[in-house]
């Protein structure tokens, strides 16, 4: 693998307080335990049991079984003040792990290939620290352990279950370990950070026949090919060039042999955009193009278009809070990066629609240790030094927000 991530011989963790540096071995142990037993969305029973066991040990009040496997821990300082929520996700991906490590996944075909095991460990470390240092904040901190971020989405059902109520949350923060940034670097900005995601599935119905007699057929592959090309005009000609958007067809399936014209073809695609004003726009344009191409060729179609997550949009005040803290914590050549937007999507967006919040990236790649494979790769892994950095960031956010 050739990496473009800057080399980083060592991370300077001198800004981490001693209690959090001392917690680092425990953070690694929790993360590796979680990594060994990954679970898919809404089936994170072992993961939830492990989280609950730790919270019970520390006497932290918490609710389980929210949106099936979600947990909310509540840390009350006993002093009046604001309510801050911290969100972490629990689920893994349907990927067979290829890492040769002692803590390799024990569940065939399932792997923590996106860092959620690290997110959960960081959230547990934050809960542990705050439970033992209640004097450092006022008000209440809720730690939300959310299922099913990778799909079909656990944020919305958790919100509908009332996790942002009783007491009402005033602000929310969350982080994503990010192998696109070197270890310890913070990516944070106000406004759009991650894209909305929508998907579509379309079956083109033509008329099959012999490959040597095409005039007796309606070639579904030709129709599908025209559709793939025409869909690209949505971004190039129907979207404001100052707005970023993506329309990608990731799968085209049709036919079984060389001399038979396929009677049907199936397209699978994804749409991404930052500007929430485009909600509903792409669904309409995608169908207009598919309908027009099909009509011109005498074909028909079935289309299933589904919006998944809205864009992740950070509140300006909350982003400034996170950035001000990041500037005091990180000591890397890149430091804090504001140009960190990505067309990847995250259902933390639903939380940020409901309350002012900030989601940020915490660089976790270290090419010198061969820990720079991208997210969702079967060899994804990260430098575990980042775990203590994540706890330090969360704790300082609590101290500054809840005062």
N, C-alpha and C positions, 0 to 999 in steps of 0.2 A: 504494500500500500504506500503510495506517495502522498504525504500530507503537506498541506500549505499552512498548517498551524505553526506559529513560531516555536522554536525550541525553548524549553524551560527547564533548566538544570535543577532548580529547587524553588519552592515557594516560600516566601517570607511570611511566617505566621506570627511575627512578633506583636502584631496588633491584636491578636486573640488573647483574651484574658486567661489567666492561669487555670481557673476552674473549667473552662471550655477546652483548653489544651489537654488537661488531665482527663477529660471526658472522651477524647479522641479514640482510644482503644475500644471503648464501649460502643461508640458510634459505628466503628468498623465491624465489630461483632454483630450488632443488630442488622446492619446492612447485609452482611454475608449470610446471616440466617434467613433473611427475607429473600435474598437472591436464590438460595437453594430451593425454595418452595414457592415458585411464582404461580399466580392464578389469574385467570382471565376475568373480564368485567362481570360484575355481579355474582361471581363465584369465589370471592376472596375470603372464604371462611377461615382458613388457617391463618392468613395474614391478619384478619380482624381479631381473631382470638389472641394472637401474639401481641398485637397493639394493646388490646384490653388488659391482658395479663400485666404488662409493664405499667400501665396507668394505675391499676389496682395496687401494685406494689408501692407506688409513690403516693397513694391516697388521693388521686386526682379524680374528681367527679366526672363521669362521662356517660353518654348514652350510646348504646349499640343498636344494630339492626335498622339503622336509618337508610332508606332506599336500599333495602336488603342487607348490605354488608358495610354500610358507612358508619362512622363513629364521630361524635363530637365531644371533645374534652373541654371542660370549663375550669379556668383558673381564676379565682376571685381573690383580689388583693385584700378585700375587706375594707377598702377605702373608696370613696366616690370618685368616679372618673369615667373616661370613655370606654367603649367596647371595641376591641380590635380582633379581627378574625385572621387566622393563618390557615392556609389551605395546602394540603398535600394529597397526592393521588396514590392509590394502592395497587392498581392492576398492572399486569404484564401483557406480553404479546404472543401470538401463536407462531413462534419462531423456534427452531431447533438450535440450541446454543452450540457454538463451535470453539468456545474458549476452553483451554486446558488449565483449569484452576481448581484448587481444592474445594471451592464453594460453588462449583458448577451446578446448574439447575438439575434437580432430581426429578423433575416432571417432564417427560418426553414431549417435545413439540411446543413447549412453553418456556419463555425466557423473559427476564427483565432486560429488555434491549433498548430502553429509553430513559433509564435512570430513576424510575419511580421507587425502586427499593431505596435509593439514596434520599429521595424526597421524604419518604416515610421515616427513615432513620434520623434525618435532620429535624423533622417535626417532633419525633420522640425526644430527641436531645433537647430541643427547645422547651418542651413540656417539663422534662426533668429539671432543667436549670431554673425555670420560673417557679416550679413547685418548691424549690429549695432556696429561692431568693425572692420571696414575695415582697420584700421591702423595696425592690428596685422598680416597681411600677404601681400605678394607681388604676382603679377601675377593673375591667375584666378582659381576659384574653380567651377567646374560643379557638381551639385547634380542630380543624375540620379534616378528617381523613376520608377522602372521597373515593368511591369505587368507579370503575368503568370509564375512565377518561378516554381510553383508546377506542371506546365504542361499547355499547351504543350511546353512552353519555350518562354520567352519574350526577353532574352538577345540578341540572334542572330538577330532577326528582328530589334531591336533597334540599334545594331551596323551597320546593313545593311542600316538603315535610316540615318546614319552619326553622331550619338551622340558623337563619339570620335574624330570628325573632327570640324574644323572651330570654335575655334582653336583646333589644335591637342593636345590630352591629353598625358602628359608625364608619368603619373603614376595614379594608381587607388587603392582605399582602400574600404573595406566593412567589415561589421561584421554580425555575426549571434548570437542572444541571445541563450544561450545553457544551458538547464536544466540538462545536464550531468556534469556540473561543479557548484560549490557553488558560490553564489552571489559575483560578482566583480572580480572573477578570470579570467585571460586572457589565452586563449589557442592560441598559435601562433608558427608557424615553417616555415622554408623555404622548398621548394620542395613540394611534394604531401601532401595535407591536406585532401581532400575529393576525393572520387572515381569517376571513369567513371561509367556510368550506361547504360546498354543495356537491351532490353527485347525481349522475344520471345513468340510466340503463335503457337502451333503445334496441328494439328488434325490427329489422327491415324485412318486410315480406315481399318477395319478388315472385318469379316463376322459373322453376328449374328446367333444365334440359341438357341436351348434348352440347359439349363445348365446341363442336364443329358446326352447329346450327344455331348460332346466337340469336338470329332474328326471330326465333320461335320462343324466346325466353325474355324474362326481365331480370337482368343480372344483379342480384342483391349486393355482390361485392363491388361492382362498379358504383352502384347507388351509395353504398356505405363509404366508399373512397371519396366521392364528391362531397359527402356530408362532412367527413373529417377535415377536408381542405376548407370547406365553406365555414365551418365553425371557427376557424382561425380569424375570420374577418370580424368577429364580434369584438375582440380586443383591439384589432388594428383600425376598425372603422366605426364602431358603435360606442366605444368607451373613450372618455376624455383622455387624451394622451398624458395628462398630468396625473392621472389615477392609475395605480398599478393593478393589474388583473391577469389571471391565467385561465385558459380553457384548454384542458389536455384530455385526449382520448388515450387511455392506457391499455385498452384491449379491443381487438377486432377479431371476432371468431366467425369463421364461415367455411363451408365446404369440407370435403373429405378426400378428394382425389383430383387428378389433373384434368380430366376430360369431361367433367360434369359441372355445369354452371349451377351454383348453389341457389336454392330457392329462398334462403333466409340468411341473414347476417346479424350478429349481435355486437353492439358497441357499449363499452363501459367508459365513463369519463368523470372528470372532476373539474370543479370551478372554484377559483380562489380570488378574493378581492379584499381590500382594506376598507373602502368607503362604504359605510352602512346604507347610504342612499341607493346603492345598487341592489338592495334586497328586493327580490321579485323580478328584477330586470332580466337577469340571465336565464331564468326559467322560461320567460316569454320568448326571448330571442332564440334560445336553443330550439324550442319547438317550432318557431316560425321558419327557421332554416331547414330543419328536418322535414317539415311538412312541404315546403316549397320544392326541395330537391326530389322528394318522393313523388310529388305530383308531376314534376317535369319528366320523370322516367316511368310513370305508370305503376309505381310501387305503393305500398301502404306501410304503416309503422305502428308499433306500440311503444309508448314512452313512459318511463317512470322517473320523475325528477324529484329529488328529495333534498331540501336544505338540512344541513346537519348542525353546525355551530356558527354563531355570529362572530364577527371580528373581536379580537382582544384589544380593548381600548382603555389605556391607562388614564386615570384622573391626574390632572396636572399637579395638584398639591401633593398627592400621594407619591407621584413619581419624583417630585423634588425632594420629598422626605427621604426616599430610598437612595437617591443619588447623593444627597448630602452625607448619608451614613456610609455609603460605598467609598466615598473619597477619603474617609478616615480609616477604613478597614483594609482595603486592598493595597498591595505593594508589588505590582507586576509591571513589566515594561508597557503594557497596553492600558493598564489602569481601568478607567470607566469609559465605556463605549456607548455613544448615543445612537450611532447608525447601526442598529442591530435588528431591524425589522426582518421578518421571514414570512414566506407564504405558507409555512406550516400552520396548523390550526390547533386550538386547545379549548376545551369547554369551560375553563375558568372564566371565559367570556361571559357566561351567564351570571356569575357572581359579580363581575364588574359592571354589568348592566343594572344590577340590583342595588349595589352600594359603591361609593367611591373606593377605588383600589388601585393597586399597582402590582403587576406581574413582571418579573425580571429574570434575566439569564445570569447564571453563575458558571463561568468557564470551568470545565472539568477535564480538558484534554491535556495529556502530557506525552508528546511523541517520543521523548527520550526513554519512556517506559513502555512504548508501543501501546499507549492508551489513547488512541486518537481515531479509532474507527467511528464512523457516523452512526447516528441514532437509527434504530431498526435494522442494524446489521447483525448477523449471527455472531460476530466477534466484538460487538460493542462492549466496552468497559470504560471505567473512568478512574482517575487518580483519587483515591479515597481521602487524601489530605483535604479535599474540598468539603468534606462533611462538617468539620469543625468550623470552617469559614461560613457555611450556611447557617449554623447555629448562631454564630457571632452576629451575622447580619440580621437574623430574625430577632434576637435578643435586643440588639441596639434599636431596631425599629420599634419594638415594644416600649423600651425605655423613653424614646423620644415622643412617641404618639400618646402613650398612657402616662401623662405627667400632669 
